[in-house]
Amino acid sequence: MRMILFSSRQYDIDTFTEANAAFRYELHFQESHLEADTAILAEGYEVVCPFVNDSVDAATLERLHAGGTRLIALRSAGFNHVDLAAAQRLGIGVVRVPAYSPYAVAEHAVGMILALNRKLARAVARTREGDFSLNGLLGFDLHGKTVGVIGTGIIGRCFARIMAGFGMQVLAHDPGPPATELLALGGRYVPLDTLLADSDIVSLHCPLLPSTYHLIDSHALAKMKRGAMLINTGRGGLVESNALVGALKSGQLGHLGLDVYEEEGGIFFEDHSNLPLQDDVLARLLMFPNVIVTAHQAFFTREAMTEIAQTTLGNVEAWRDGAPRNVVEAPPASG
């Protein structure tokens, strides 16, 4: 079976080549992003494997279908970049990697909290220049504070366990049933407005859906405890980027950690160090000393990359054998 992986980097080549020893598919690694104009590169490939910032819209799917593609094997958990209705209409299956290493993402969120709170980036930069003063580096104890966890799936629960280990009170919000594991930690499920008002740190771990798009906007930021910290390792569209600058300038938002960004496509996963940054909002955010932005790397551990490759290729095998797993279904038509 022939399979093409778009947006491939050396780490994709390494992990998928190693995992493919058990499957022996014909893999082709393509550095280009997948979109309608590049879909022609997939002609003759039954399986196409996009990444999170590839565009798998209706126009792209039409061209892939014409070239013989019958399966979209996402190497990610998120699928908001895929037009599922168009895929269903064309008879193209869509599968994903629902979980790889929840610890990777949860631990990255914790790392951002510690780095922001204790101002580690600024402290390291100072000591490398011979400045060993402590002015401006004052942090706060996490112990005894309150953390709000929005989304208590596998990653959210893992994150909550870590924060409870710091001695923090855990508040949670999720439209699904309460997680017994979180309740056992002493966590409480509360309405979103209560979580925002009472949390010293708010961390996002929910999927990007129509109901969660811009979940954190200017109104939500105004409801947060003044000077609170916001962490987003979920999806960029959960946060209204334009609202962040004003909240940071006024001091309403005290710290911000972003591993994802609403307009990250074409920016993240690329080296733009020799070019001026074209996104004005992101450029302004990067100028704040109380902001940390990482380039969608929360998932990026050896264990997670290995699991992604193995699960993706396993999904392809299951589909080939007529027993597809980890299928992403199009939502039912409204009305």
C-alpha positions, 0 to 999 in steps of 0.5 A: 500500500502506498502512503504519502505524509505531508508536512514531513520533517526529519523526526517524522521520517525517523519515527515512521520508518522505524514503525513501518518495519512491522507494516512494510508500506511504501511510504513517501515523505513530502515536506510541502503542506497539503492544500488544494494546490499541492494535492496533485503530489498525492496522485496514485497514493491510496492513503494520505497522512496530513498534519495539524496545519495542513488544509484538508478542505473540500477542494483538497479532498476533491483533488485527492479523490480524483487522484485515487486517495481513499483514506485520510490517516491523520497523525494527530488527535485534532481533526478540525482541519478536515471537511468531514462532510466532504470526505463522507460525500466522496467516500474517503475514510478519515482516521486519527490518533485519539491519544498518544502521550497525554503526559507529554502535553500535560507536562508541557503545560506544567512546564509553562506554568513554572517558567512563567511563574518563576520567570525562568527565561528572564533569569537564565538570560540575566545570569548568562550576562553576569547579572545575578540580581533578583529584581523582577523575578518574584514568583508565587507558591503554587501550593494552596492556589486554585487551578481551573481545568477546562476539558477533563479528557485524558490530557486534562485529567493527567494535568489535574493530577500533576497540579493536585500534587503541587497542593493546588485546589482543582476546579474543572469544567466539562460538558461531559460526565464528571471524571471520578478520578478528578473527584477523587483528587478533591476536584470540583466541577463548577460552571465556567464563569465560576472557574474563571472567577476563582482560578489563579491559573486556567488551563485549556484541554478541550477540543476545538468545536463550534461550541468551544471556538473563542471560548476565551474571548474578551468577556471571558478574560474580564471574568477571570481573577485579575492577574491570573495565568492562562495556559493553552496547549489545546487548539489555537481557536479556543482563544480569541487572539485579538483579546489577549493584548488588551488584557495583558496591557491592562494587567487583567491577564497576569501571565500567558502561555501559548503552545498553540495559536489561532493563526499558526498555520504557515508560521509554526513548524517553520523557521522564520528567523531571517524574515520579519514576522507578518502576524502583528498580534503574535509579534505584539504578544512575543514582546510581553515579558510575561508571555511564553509562546512555544511552537506547538511542541507540547506533544513532541516527546520520543514516546509520543512520536513513537505512539503516533507513528505506530497508531497511524500505521495501525489505523491504516492496516485496520482500514485495509483489513475492513475493520477500521478503527479510530474513525472520525465521523461527520456530524449529522446534518442539522435540520 
